[in-house]
Amino acid sequence: MRTVLLAEDDDAIAAPLARALEREGYEVRIAPTGDEAFARVVAAPPDLLRLDLGLPGMDGLEVCRKIRSQGIDVPVLMLTARTDEVDFVVGLDAGADDYVGKPFRLAELLARVRALMRRRGSSADDAVIEIGDITLDKPARRVTRDGRELTLANKEYELLKLLMEHAGEVVEREEIQREVWGDVDLRGSKTLDMHMSWLRRKIGDEGKELGRHIATVRGVGFRFNADQ
């Protein structure tokens, strides 16, 4: 289970955000001060640090600078009430990987967390993903089912890759549209549903009631079943 450390002194933000992240399948820890956040990262680096800029004690910028000076490459998502461009630049220069301004939309913040987690996980170790009878070879951009190569269009391949990278997790429609098409405004069209239908046909899901590789989570998104 991947871990997220919330460096946040406002319980009205920390508690609901922790619950939302736990529903996404993450283990969540909370550090209410900058000093505690830094100590926790050094002792046991999490998979992601969500860092508030305005922490008591050591502020978020200093925490980020000290983490990077220690050579710790944990992804850092910085949160601030100050949304001036200069503040964003200073935060990124301090070593933050991404920035979210307050007030924030929960769906956007969760999408950014998933994106940072995905970047962290994209290494040679997961160059080939094999789940059940489907194997996806990233360097070769090759997909096989029961050893037989499938002919996928570019968007079908990207869609399958995204879902397999998050096997067992629900990937929201908006995130799929952002990651595969670079556009969240496709929600009014049938583009995603059409590609999903074509992909399901090619991987053998069409006509199945049980044992589908890809499940639809109504009103939310899709999930690649990890136990296939």
Buried (B, 14 or more C-beta within 10 A) or exposed (E): EBBBBBBBBEEEBBEEBBEBBEEBEBEBBBBBBBBBBBEBBEEEBBBBBBBBBBBEBBBBBBBBBBBBEEEBEBBBBBBBEEEEEEBBEBBBEBBBBBBBBBEBEEEEBBBBBBBBBBEBEEEEEEEEBEBBBBBBBBEEEBBBBEEEEBEBEEBBBBBBBBBBBBBEBBBBBBBBBBBBBEEBEBEEEEBBEEBBEBBBEBBBBEEEEEEBBBBBEEEEBBBBBEEB
